[in-house]
Amino acid sequence: MSWTDAFGEPGSATNDAGLAKELLAAGYCVYAENYGGTSYAGLPGITGITWGNDNIGRSAKQAATFVDTVLARTNSSQVDIVAHSQGGTMARQYLRFEGGANPNNPALNKVHTLVMVAPSTHGSTLEDFEVVDQNGLLVTLDVQQAFDTRYPTWLGETVRYAAAVADPTVGPAVYQQFVGSKFLATLNAGSETLPGVHYTVIASNLWKGKQNDGIITPKWDQSFLKVAAGDPFVENITVQDACPGLPLSHTSGLLNHPAPQFLVKKALDPTLGGTPPCAG
């Protein structure tokens, strides 16, 4: 199964088409879902439904229905999930609060393996977010700082969330993924993992000379799960661990380069031989 949404910009199930083709070629049965659709417009060139912008809690409820449908259709007891960006955070919300995992009886977990590519585990400031302005020039925005300046924290959660919902450049899902958000504090409270689920996080620590992928900022390790050292169920890695100096962006790089694609397949099947093709 595959869930993706590029944090901070509209996305859909087609975002990870390259990775999906790789998994299909490897013999996996791949299902992908569009989730979190909203109908507001306001960003240049975006009209109609934009996916992944809705409240992540509601998206996780959609995910629960989708997983149950896949389990029934395939006559399976568990699925593996490959998720990108917000998709990883949404998948963890599903595991913890919408029935994806059963902490009291892990044998009843609906998810065996969760592979997350550049997830927004501990949020992002979006301080290196690049957009094309009205004059056709590429500009870099500091999204969280700009929002916090307009709507200071002293206004309170209710007012700030309402402002995010009404702001076409932010939206509820981006607001929930800001560093320090109430949503992430709730999701990450206590243990960041659940018993019986195998987790792999794959991040990029180099893009345009910075220690991030251009979206998960200020540093790549915002994506990593905080667990005890040596936890056999969790692996936090960067593509550069295998391919030093390889610059990869949050979207096209991490989803389409053969090195992270290999690492995803390795996470799904630890017996897979070979090494990541760094040359691409």
N, C-alpha and C positions, 0 to 999 in steps of 0.2 A: 504494500500500500504506500501511497505517496501523497504527502501534503506539502504544499509550498506556498509561501507568500513573501515577497521581498519586502522586508521591514521598511516602512517609510514610503512605499510606492505601491500602486495597485499591481496585483499579480493574479495569476490563475493557474490551473493545473497544467497549462501548456508551458509554464516557466521551466519545468524540469523535463521537457520532452527528450532532451539528449540523454539524461540519466535514465529515464524510463526505457529508452531504446536499448541501452546497455544492459539493464536488468532483464528485459525481455530476451535479449540475445543470450543471456546467461541461463535462461530457462525458468526465470521467475514469472509467476502470474501477477501482473501489475494492475492495480486499481488506483485511480486518482480521482480526487474530488475538488470541485470548486466550493469554497465555503465563505461565510462571512460577507455576503454580498450586501452592498448598500446602493441606493439609487441616486444619491446626491451627486451633483457635478460641481465643478469649480476649478479644477486643475486644468491647465492648458491641454487640449487635445483629448480630454477624457469625458465621455458622455455615457449615459445609461448606467448599467450595473457595473460597479467596480468591486472586485473580490478582495476579501481579506481585510476590509476596513471596519467591520462590525465589532461589537464587544466580543472579546475572546471567549468569555464564558458562554455566550450564546453559540459561538462557533463550535465549542467543545461539545455542546449538546447535539449539534448537527453531526459531529464526528461520531458520537456514540451510535446514532441511528445508522450511519454509513457503515461502521465496522460490523454491526449486527447483520446488516444486509449482506456484506461480503462473507461473513462466517456462514450464514445460511446458504448462500449461493455456492460456496465452495465445499460445504459440508466439513468445515474445519473447526477446531476448538480454539486456535490462536492465529494471530496474524503477526507479521513483522511490519514495522512502520519506518519508512524513510521520510524525514521531514526537513524542510529547509527554512531557516530564518524564523519568522513568526510561527510557521508550521510546527517547529519543535516545541515552542512554548505552549501552543494550543494542544499539542499531543500530550504534554505533561499535565495540563489542566484536565484533559480527558481521563488520563490514568488516575489522577488523584481524586477528582470530584465527580466524574461521570461514569464510573463503573468499569474503566479499562483495566484496573488492577484490583485485586482483593488482598489487602495486607494481612487479613486474618487467615487466609487460605490461598497462598500464592499459586497453588495448583489450578485454581480457578481463574487465574489471570487471562484476559483476552488478548494480551500482547506479550510476545516472547522477547522480541528485540526491538529497541528503539534507536535508530541511527539518526542523529541530528547534525545537519550541516549548517554551521554558523547560526545556531539558535540564539535568541535574545534572552538567555537564561537569567542574566543579571541586568538586563536592560541596555540601552544605548542612549548616549546624549545626542546622537545624530549630528555631531559637530562638523563632520566633513561631507555633508549631504550635497551632492552636486545636481543642479538643475539648469535648464536653459531659460534665460529670462526673456522678456518681451522683445528685446533687441537682438535675440539670437545668440547672446553671449553666455558662455558657461560660467556660472557663479556658484560659490560654495556657501551653504547656509549652516548656521548653528541652530538647529531646530528646537531643541529643548530649552536652550538659553533664551531664544526669542519668545517661546511660549511662556516661560517663567517670568520674563520681563513684563509681558502683557497681562498675565494672570498670576500674581505672586501667590506663594503657598498660603499666606495668611488669609486668603479668600476662602479657603477650605475646600475639601474634596468635592462636595456637591457642586459648587459653583465652577470649579476648574474642570470637572468632568463634563458639565453641560457646555462649557465654552469649547472644549475639544470636540464634542459631538457636532457643534455648529460651525466649526472651522474646517473648511474643505482641505486645508493644507495639513491638518493633523488627523482628526477623526478619533473615535474611541480606541481603536486597536493600537495606534501609535502612542497615544497618551498612556495606555496601560503598560507600554514597553519602555517608557522613559526610566532612566536610572532613579531608583528610590520610590517607584510607584507603589501605591497601596496594593494593586493587583499582584505585582511580583512579590511583595512582602508576604502576602497571604499564601501564594503558590509555593514559595521557598521556605516557609516556616517549618521548623523541625528538620526532618530529613528531606533532601532534594531528590531522593530516589525512593523507589518502592520495592519491597522484597520480591525476588524472582524474576524481575525484568532486567534484561541485559542492555546496558546503555553504552553508546559510543558517540562522542562529540568530535566533529571534524571542523577545524577552524583554519583561517588564513591569517598569518601574522605579518604579512607584507603586501602593501599595495601603495604605489606612488610614493615610496620612500618612508611610509609611516607603518607603525606596528599595529595595523588593523586592516580590515578589508574594505574600508570606505563607508561602511554602514554600521557595523558593530564597533562603537567607539566609547571611550577613548582608546582601549586596547582590546586585542583579540580575546583575552582570557575572560572577558565579560560573558563569553559563551560557555565557559567550562563549568561543569557541575562540581560543587564543593563536597567532597567525600573524604573519608579516611584514606590515607595512603595505602596502596596495595589492595583496595577493594576489587575483588575478582569480577564484579558485575559492572564495573565502570571503567571506561578508557577515554581520557581526554587527550587529543592529539592535534597537532597542526600539520598541514600538508608539508610545510617546510621542515618538519622533523625528518621526512623521507626525501624531500627535494629542497635542500638549502638554497635560499636566494630566489626561489620561484615566486614572482609576484602574481597574486590571484585576487580578483575582485569578489565582492559578496555575491553577485548574481551570475553573470556569464562565466566568470572564471571558475568559481567553485562548483557550478552545476555542469559545466561542459568540458572542462579539462580532463584528460584521461587519468591524471594522478588522483584527484579526489574521487573520481568514479571508481577507480580500483579500490581505494580505501573503503568506500561504501560497500562494495562487494565483499571485501575481506571482513568487514564488521558483520555482515550477514552470514558469512561462511568462513570461520576462522581457519579452516583447513585449506583454504585457497592458497595455492603456491604462487611464486613469482614476486616481483617487486613493482612498485608504482612506476609507470612510464613518465618520468619527469620531463622529457623533452617535448612531449605533446605533439 
